[in-house]
Amino acid sequence: MGRIIVVGTGFSGSILARKIAEECGRKVEVVEKRGHIGGNMYDEYDEHGILVQRYGPHFLNTNKYWIIEYLSQYAELFPHNTKLLSFLDGQYIRLPFNFQSVQELIGAKRAETVLRKLRENFPGSDRVPILQIVDCPDREVSEFGTLLFEKAFRTYTSKMWGTDVNKIDKYVLERVPFAMNYDERYLNKDFQYLPKKGFTEIFRNMLDHPNIDVRLETDALEHIALEERTNKITYDADEVELLIFTGPIDELFQYKFGSLPYRSLDIRYESSESEDVLPSEIISFPQAEGKTRSTEYRKIMFDDSGARGSVVATEYPLWYDPNAKVGNIPYYPVVTQESEALYGRYLEEAAKYKNLFLCGRLAEFKYYNMDVCIEHAIAYFENVKEYLRHER
Ligand SMILES: Cc1cc2nc3c(=O)[nH]c(=O)nc-3n(C[C@H](O)[C@H](O)[C@H](O)COP(=O)(O)OP(=O)(O)OC[C@H]3O[C@@H](n4cnc5c(N)ncnc54)[C@H](O)[C@@H]3O)c2cc1C
């Protein structure tokens, strides 16, 4: 039996490492480039006792309760419905845009007709993507959709993705729908939770297993060699039995076909002596220059009794550049027709290595939410288990 290497300690890497250690009874070497576990889910208490998510705010939302139960094995969770406001034309408007926002944006009198027609055109729908409202055959509904799209959606999306809205994958555009009621929850999933002491505790407990050895501050690519002639993978010149890679696939192949595009974030913090700074835990800024949203972390803490003052983190999206001082973390894969084609070439290359397994947001170049990412990693483990059984 050879070495099993898992690269990355986000949900994908940590879940797979734990399952191999526990269910296959095998030793797993987990290698992480950063100085901490958890990937982009990492959080920590800052000097004011505030639990800050260092790579932007993350909320667990799912319709599958078993995902909550699965994570509860590793840390205690509490229910939390995420609430957002958008700062538009000098006023705070509920996000997702809902029936209340229609009234706030166009006034109650005009809203009466638009609301009736929205109900008529989308009967039985709980949430509708804004693009469907724009494309609605009814002129008044479509005009309202266009107003929303131009005022809030186009500007926010182009800032976020650094490209014209028309080039963005439809799945991404459908992520911010319109609520066909007065529902104030940002997402309409049934189960919305946060971990009481932060996400990092989940990863710490998941990786705490006698068969798992975690090495931080280790760039796996300085140790891994993919030998093109033999299609063998080595780590520090030792042939490996299995390599699970959850980092960016283009980096693994040394950008041989070119770089895949990712958006990154410059997150700037502002501390305050006040305990209550923003009118909601997250404010989005579709019209502001550069920034997209601000998060006040104290507002989402389960227990803030040890906290002093408050801190607001504001996100400024920019292109990912591994060599830049700011923007050197890949956050969001930018899925377009061109980038998917490029990804396809890397995938063909990866298929030549039978013991290389690619899992996760970066390795699969997909916009996974954490619930989907967790479910996917658990299902993906079956392929890994099958491979290990076969190899023996
Ligand atoms: C700003 C932001 C907000 C989000 N908000 C939500 C939300 O509210 N709700 C939700 O459900 N989902 C959210 N998501 C999605 C969620 O974060 C992801 O689904 C999940 O974190 C992906 O986990 P992963 O393990 O696939 O990737 P990652 O967490 O990115 O893990 C990859 C790991 O690999 C490591 N790595 C990479 N290259 C190497 C190397 N060469 N050597 C060693 N280690 C390496 C990285 O350092 C990292 O730790 C959000 C994502 C972002 C970016």
The ligand as an SDF file (V2000), in Angstrom:
LIG
                    3D

 53 58  0  0  0  0  0  0  0  0999 V2000
  -16.6710   34.6620   -0.5790 C   0  0  0  0  0  0  0  0  0  0  0  0
  -17.4150   33.3540   -0.6210 C   0  0  0  0  0  0  0  0  0  0  0  0
  -18.6230   33.2520    0.0420 C   0  0  0  0  0  0  0  0  0  0  0  0
  -19.3140   32.0490    0.0260 C   0  0  0  0  0  0  0  0  0  0  0  0
  -20.4880   31.9920    0.7030 N   0  0  0  0  0  0  0  0  0  0  0  0
  -21.1660   30.8380    0.7400 C   0  0  0  0  0  0  0  0  0  0  0  0
  -22.3800   30.7570    1.4790 C   0  0  0  0  0  0  0  0  0  0  0  0
  -22.8360   31.7220    2.0940 O   0  0  0  0  0  0  0  0  0  0  0  0
  -23.0360   29.5660    1.4840 N   0  0  0  0  0  0  0  0  0  0  0  0
  -22.5620   28.4750    0.8170 C   0  0  0  0  0  0  0  0  0  0  0  0
  -23.1970   27.4230    0.8590 O   0  0  0  0  0  0  0  0  0  0  0  0
  -21.4050   28.5160    0.1270 N   0  0  0  0  0  0  0  0  0  0  0  0
  -20.6850   29.6690    0.0820 C   0  0  0  0  0  0  0  0  0  0  0  0
  -19.5070   29.7230   -0.5930 N   0  0  0  0  0  0  0  0  0  0  0  0
  -18.9920   28.4840   -1.2110 C   0  0  0  0  0  0  0  0  0  0  0  0
  -18.1120   27.6380   -0.2560 C   0  0  0  0  0  0  0  0  0  0  0  0
  -17.1190   28.4600    0.2920 O   0  0  0  0  0  0  0  0  0  0  0  0
  -17.4810   26.4930   -1.0460 C   0  0  0  0  0  0  0  0  0  0  0  0
  -18.4570   25.6360   -1.5670 O   0  0  0  0  0  0  0  0  0  0  0  0
  -16.5240   25.6290   -0.2590 C   0  0  0  0  0  0  0  0  0  0  0  0
  -15.7590   26.3670    0.6430 O   0  0  0  0  0  0  0  0  0  0  0  0
  -15.6020   24.9250   -1.2420 C   0  0  0  0  0  0  0  0  0  0  0  0
  -14.7120   24.0630   -0.5590 O   0  0  0  0  0  0  0  0  0  0  0  0
  -13.5400   23.3610   -1.3310 P   0  0  0  0  0  0  0  0  0  0  0  0
  -12.9110   22.4230   -0.3770 O   0  0  0  0  0  0  0  0  0  0  0  0
  -14.0190   22.7950   -2.6060 O   0  0  0  0  0  0  0  0  0  0  0  0
  -12.5260   24.5430   -1.7220 O   0  0  0  0  0  0  0  0  0  0  0  0
  -11.6060   25.4640   -0.8130 P   0  0  0  0  0  0  0  0  0  0  0  0
  -12.2930   25.8280    0.4490 O   0  0  0  0  0  0  0  0  0  0  0  0
  -11.1600   26.5960   -1.6930 O   0  0  0  0  0  0  0  0  0  0  0  0
  -10.3640   24.5380   -0.4520 O   0  0  0  0  0  0  0  0  0  0  0  0
   -9.2540   24.3260   -1.2930 C   0  0  0  0  0  0  0  0  0  0  0  0
   -8.0450   24.2180   -0.3940 C   0  0  0  0  0  0  0  0  0  0  0  0
   -6.9300   23.7770   -1.1630 O   0  0  0  0  0  0  0  0  0  0  0  0
   -5.7830   24.4850   -0.7340 C   0  0  0  0  0  0  0  0  0  0  0  0
   -4.7810   24.4420   -1.8100 N   0  0  0  0  0  0  0  0  0  0  0  0
   -4.8930   24.9300   -3.0670 C   0  0  0  0  0  0  0  0  0  0  0  0
   -3.7610   24.7120   -3.7680 N   0  0  0  0  0  0  0  0  0  0  0  0
   -2.9300   24.0490   -2.9260 C   0  0  0  0  0  0  0  0  0  0  0  0
   -1.5950   23.5590   -3.0560 C   0  0  0  0  0  0  0  0  0  0  0  0
   -0.8950   23.7100   -4.1880 N   0  0  0  0  0  0  0  0  0  0  0  0
   -1.0070   22.9450   -1.9870 N   0  0  0  0  0  0  0  0  0  0  0  0
   -1.6930   22.7910   -0.8160 C   0  0  0  0  0  0  0  0  0  0  0  0
   -2.9590   23.2630   -0.6390 N   0  0  0  0  0  0  0  0  0  0  0  0
   -3.5580   23.8760   -1.6760 C   0  0  0  0  0  0  0  0  0  0  0  0
   -6.3250   25.8890   -0.4630 C   0  0  0  0  0  0  0  0  0  0  0  0
   -5.4430   26.6430    0.3250 O   0  0  0  0  0  0  0  0  0  0  0  0
   -7.6420   25.5610    0.2170 C   0  0  0  0  0  0  0  0  0  0  0  0
   -7.4710   25.4100    1.6010 O   0  0  0  0  0  0  0  0  0  0  0  0
  -18.8040   30.9210   -0.6550 C   0  0  0  0  0  0  0  0  0  0  0  0
  -17.5860   31.0300   -1.3290 C   0  0  0  0  0  0  0  0  0  0  0  0
  -16.9060   32.2340   -1.3310 C   0  0  0  0  0  0  0  0  0  0  0  0
  -15.6090   32.3180   -2.0700 C   0  0  0  0  0  0  0  0  0  0  0  0
  1  2  1  0
  2  3  1  0
  2 52  2  0
  3  4  2  0
  4  5  1  0
  4 50  1  0
  5  6  2  0
  6  7  1  0
  6 13  1  0
  7  8  2  0
  7  9  1  0
  9 10  1  0
 10 11  2  0
 10 12  1  0
 12 13  2  0
 13 14  1  0
 14 15  1  0
 14 50  1  0
 15 16  1  0
 16 17  1  0
 16 18  1  0
 18 19  1  0
 18 20  1  0
 20 21  1  0
 20 22  1  0
 22 23  1  0
 23 24  1  0
 24 25  2  0
 24 26  1  0
 24 27  1  0
 27 28  1  0
 28 29  2  0
 28 30  1  0
 28 31  1  0
 31 32  1  0
 32 33  1  0
 33 34  1  0
 33 48  1  0
 34 35  1  0
 35 36  1  0
 35 46  1  0
 36 37  1  0
 36 45  1  0
 37 38  2  0
 38 39  1  0
 39 40  1  0
 39 45  2  0
 40 41  1  0
 40 42  2  0
 42 43  1  0
 43 44  2  0
 44 45  1  0
 46 47  1  0
 46 48  1  0
 48 49  1  0
 50 51  2  0
 51 52  1  0
 52 53  1  0
M  END
$$$$
